[in-house]
């Protein structure tokens, strides 16, 4: 029972982190839409959020579900927010399409989160095996 609950919580965390993947790109898009130029905030978030996600999610299925959740959230954001907007805003993403830009950002953020996750797991493994006090 307890293991099922822990797994459910891990999957909910992984699914909710999918929302975080659209924050930098979405902020960049909204800034471009309102002000006509992107802000520096998305690049800061781009490096901060994957570190947080990599530390929060602590299982392999969770990190994979996080990727699929991020791709789903990016797709929904494009269809609901980006798609109905005037075509002139889409020139900001040239060359390439809006879809490619959002998916590329999501994959890069996921790769950074995966690297943080792996480093965290290796550090935990090393601490458990080699940093134990000798009796």
N, C-alpha and C positions, 0 to 999 in steps of 0.2 A: 504494500500500500504506500509506504513512504517513498519507495523508489519511483513509483508511478507519479506521485505528486511532484517529486523533484524533477523528473523528466518533463512533466507538463509545464512547470515553471520555467525550465530552461528553454523549451520551445516557444513559450509566450515571450520571453526575453528576446529570443532570436528573431521572432516575427516582428516585434516592436522596433528592433534595431533597424529593420528594413526602412522604417520611416526616416531614420537618421541619414540614410544614404542619399535621399533627395534634398536634404537641407542645403548643402553648398551649391549644387546646381540650380535648385529652385530659387535660392536667394540671389544668385547671379542673374537668373532669368528675370525675376521681378525687378531687380535693380535696373537692368537693361530696359525693361518695359516702362518703368516710371521715370527714370532719370536720363535714359539714353546712353548710359555707360555703366560698365560693371563696377562693383565695389571690390575692395581687398578682403572683405570679410570671408567670402567663400574659400579663398586659399588657406586662411587660418583654420577654418572649420574642416577643410579637406584633410589637414594633417592631425587635427585634434580628435575628431570623431572616430577614425579607425583605431586609434590607440585605446580609447575608452571601450569601443566595441570588442577589441581583442582581449581586454582584461575582463569584461563582463561575461562573455560567452566562454565556457570552459569545457565544451565537448565538441568532437568532430561533427556529429549530426547538427549541433547547434550552429556551428560556423557555416555549414552548407545551407542550412535553412535560412540563415541570415542573408546569404547571397541571393537565394531565390526570392526571398521576401523583398530585398532591395530592388531586384529586377521587376517584380510585380508592382512595387510602389512607384518606381520610375515610369513604368508603362501607364499606370493610372494617372500620375501627375501630367504626363504628356497628353493623354486623351482628354482629361478634364480641364486642365489649366492652359497648356501651351497650344494645343490644337485650335481652339476657337479664336485665338488672338490673331491680329492682323499679320499678314505675310511679311511685312517689312521688318518686323522684329526678328523673324527667322533668319534674316541676313547676318545677324550677329554670330550665328553658328557656322557660317560658311568658312571654309569648304566642308562639305559633309552635311548630313541631315541632323535634325534635332534628335532623332532616335539614336543615331550613332553617338552623338555627344553625351547624352544622358547615360546610355549603357556603358560607354567608355569610362565615364567618371565613376559609375557604380562599380565596375570591375576593378578599377585602380584602387578605390577606397577599400574594396573587399580584400584585395591582395595585401594592402598595408595592414588591415585588421588581421589577416591570416598570419603575416609575419610576426606581429605582436603576440598573437595567440601561440605560435610555435616557440618563440623565445620564452614566453611565460611558462609553457609546459616543460621545456628543457631546463629552465631554471628550477622549477619545482622538482623535477626528477633528480637533478644534481644535488639539491638541498637534501632530499630524502635519502639519497644513497651515499653521499660523500661528506656531508657536513654534520654527521651525527657525532656527539661526544663519545670518546672511547672510554669504556668502563674499566 
